Amino acid sequence: MSQSLKGHDRDEIAARMTAYLDEQISGHMLNAYASEARSEHIINIVRFIALIEATGDRRLLEFIASQFGWTVIEQRYLPAIELAERLEKRAEMDREIEANRRQLKRGGVL
């Protein structure tokens, strides 16, 4: 969190979060959330989403996604990724088909 807040006015980020949530967030709260020394101050998911909205920092989402071996991409890249997945599946199927053909030839079926 501290990296996402670096270079930003924390009171401004808090004001954006307040507007997003319609709930008071202060710069002091952000400082507590970002402080490694204050481990008892853990941001809840709703406020975390507001922080992402306020900072626009995708690294915050990456932090969560990376815990599952995932990544965060812009939605416009999704079709390219889906195409790559389909091409990989097709290549795998082609290898399996070729292996089956070789097996059939060895068995005298083809």
QUIGIGI-V174659 format. One record per residue. RES is the residue in one letter. SS is DSSP state (helix for helix, strand for strand, loop for the rest). PSI is psi in radians with two decimals (none if undefined). D_LAST is the distance of its C-alpha to the last C-alpha in Angstrom with 2 decimals. Layout:
BEGIN
RES&SS&PSI&D_LAST / RES&SS&PSI&D_LAST
END
This chain:
BEGIN
M&loop&-0.71&63.15 / S&helix&-0.62&65.78 / Q&helix&-0.65&63.49 / S&helix&-0.53&62.93 / L&helix&-0.30&66.65 / K&loop&2.31&67.57 / G&loop&-0.09&69.16 / H&loop&2.61&69.77 / D&loop&2.01&73.10 / R&helix&-0.58&72.52 / D&helix&-0.61&75.14 / E&helix&-0.76&73.33 / I&helix&-0.75&69.99 / A&helix&-0.70&71.84 / A&helix&-0.71&73.34 / R&helix&-0.74&69.92 / M&helix&-0.71&68.60 / T&helix&-0.80&71.73 / A&helix&-0.70&71.15 / Y&helix&-0.75&67.47 / L&helix&-0.33&68.26 / D&loop&0.75&71.70 / E&loop&2.44&72.75 / Q&loop&2.14&74.94 / I&loop&2.35&73.18 / S&loop&2.82&75.37 / G&helix&-0.59&74.89 / H&helix&-0.66&76.09 / M&helix&-0.76&73.25 / L&helix&-0.71&70.74 / N&helix&-0.72&72.44 / A&helix&-0.75&72.13 / Y&helix&-0.65&68.43 / A&helix&-0.28&67.75 / S&loop&2.17&69.86 / E&loop&-0.40&68.03 / A&loop&-0.29&71.35 / R&loop&1.18&71.56 / S&loop&-0.26&68.53 / E&loop&-0.23&70.10 / H&loop&1.70&69.66 / I&loop&2.20&66.08 / I&loop&2.41&65.16 / N&loop&2.92&63.65 / I&helix&-0.63&60.53 / V&helix&-0.75&62.48 / R&helix&-0.58&64.71 / F&helix&-0.74&61.77 / I&helix&-0.72&60.23 / A&helix&-0.64&63.62 / L&helix&-0.72&63.70 / I&helix&-0.79&60.33 / E&helix&-0.76&61.68 / A&helix&-0.62&64.93 / T&helix&-0.47&63.49 / G&loop&0.36&60.20 / D&loop&1.86&58.84 / R&helix&-0.37&55.11 / R&helix&-0.49&55.42 / L&helix&-0.74&56.89 / L&helix&-0.68&53.68 / E&helix&-0.65&51.66 / F&helix&-0.78&53.69 / I&helix&-0.87&52.54 / A&helix&-0.67&48.92 / S&helix&-0.40&48.56 / Q&loop&-0.34&49.46 / F&loop&0.13&46.07 / G&loop&0.34&44.04 / W&loop&3.05&44.22 / T&loop&2.93&45.83 / V&loop&2.26&47.76 / I&loop&2.84&46.84 / E&loop&2.49&48.32 / Q&helix&-0.51&46.66 / R&helix&-0.32&45.96 / Y&helix&-0.16&43.34 / L&helix&-0.77&41.35 / P&helix&-0.64&39.03 / A&helix&-0.67&38.04 / I&helix&-0.74&37.30 / E&helix&-0.70&35.26 / L&helix&-0.79&33.24 / A&helix&-0.71&32.66 / E&helix&-0.77&31.52 / R&helix&-0.70&29.01 / L&helix&-0.67&27.67 / E&helix&-0.76&27.34 / K&helix&-0.72&25.46 / R&helix&-0.73&23.10 / A&helix&-0.69&22.52 / E&helix&-0.75&21.89 / M&helix&-0.69&19.36 / D&helix&-0.71&17.58 / R&helix&-0.73&17.55 / E&helix&-0.72&16.22 / I&helix&-0.77&13.36 / E&helix&-0.69&12.51 / A&helix&-0.71&12.92 / N&helix&-0.72&10.63 / R&helix&-0.79&7.75 / R&helix&-0.71&8.88 / Q&helix&-0.74&9.22 / L&helix&-0.67&5.81 / K&helix&-0.76&4.89 / R&helix&-0.58&8.24 / G&loop&-0.01&7.85 / G&loop&0.24&5.57 / V&loop&-0.62&3.80 / L&loop&none&0.00
END
